[in-house]
Amino acid sequence: MDIPRIFNISESAHRLHNPFTPEKLATLGAALRLKSGTRVLDLGSGSGEMLCTWARDYGITGVGIDMSQLFTEQAKLRAEELGVADRVKFIHGDAAGYVADEKVDVAACIGATWIGGGVAGAIELLAKSLRPKGIILIGEPYWPRMPPTEEVAKGCLAGSISDFLMLPELIGSFGSLGYDVVEMVLADQEGWDRYEAAKWLTMRRWLEENPGDDFAEEVRAKLTSEPKRYAMYTREDLGWGVFALMAR
Ligand SMILES: C[S@@+](CC[C@H](N)C(=O)[O-])C[C@H]1O[C@@H](n2cnc3c(N)ncnc32)[C@H](O)[C@@H]1O
């Protein structure tokens, strides 16, 4: 069981697999006023940076589940590196349907809401692991302005315009699901650049090290097209943020 290989290659050097910089992640942790001993569940935990740094900085404990074997291994190494391996646990697996044995204080799905079949499904899934008055974190793209055409949405790697909402509508949708939005931290273009542009050097290096690999043609095609696609569409036309929710 694993994710498509292109992600394990292009994001192999990433600590954060989203458009947050380390500073934005720290801002989110501070904004949530995390206390020592806070229990956090992270579905689609990537390379574990959120749980590991919050364990180091705020003394949280956590469990992360991710379908990438590579990212899960990297998360375990990061936990050791930061001296928090006794506080965070990383599981390689499919997080769809995952419910924690013990209720958590914070349940997160950051940039992987498809795990629950979309935002509403992800919230429903996370709520099953959450203690009363706990906080749900959702990391999700939004349209900063309505894309003028479907081509622009596809350029942002959305299936269609309807895949995402504009920010006020996204925030409103949480209310319609019965949740207060109690905090939010939004990514900026610097963060997008760190997430997207960092893939290009990783792909370039991978191609130099694996010229005969069956996958080299696909990676080459991505490296050729991605910088321009990103600059033309995602950088200007896609927003991303993490929203903290509490049930009304
Ligand atoms: C955009 S990345 C976000 C990772 C992490 N939350 C972060 O922000 O750094 C999406 C993550 O979801 C993971 N993923 C995709 N499908 C999954 C599934 N069904 N179960 C668990 N993890 C999954 C991928 O391996 C990847 O790490």
The ligand as an ORCA input file, in Angstrom:
! r2SCAN-3c Opt
* xyz 0 1
  C      -0.695     17.128      0.845
  S       0.044     15.872      1.794
  C      -0.097     16.535      3.455
  C       0.790     15.828      4.450
  C       0.841     16.453      5.833
  N      -0.469     16.616      6.423
  C       1.536     17.774      5.757
  O       0.815     18.775      5.746
  O       2.781     17.825      5.673
  C      -1.153     14.572      1.770
  C      -0.721     13.360      2.562
  O      -1.788     12.431      2.583
  C      -1.220     11.133      2.511
  N      -2.312     10.242      2.075
  C      -2.942     10.197      0.877
  N      -3.953      9.309      0.912
  C      -3.961      8.785      2.184
  C      -4.767      7.831      2.847
  N      -5.789      7.210      2.230
  N      -4.483      7.536      4.136
  C      -3.451      8.135      4.776
  N      -2.657      9.049      4.196
  C      -2.910      9.380      2.920
  C      -0.053     11.284      1.561
  O       0.885     10.265      1.692
  C       0.486     12.636      2.001
  O       1.441     12.498      3.006
*
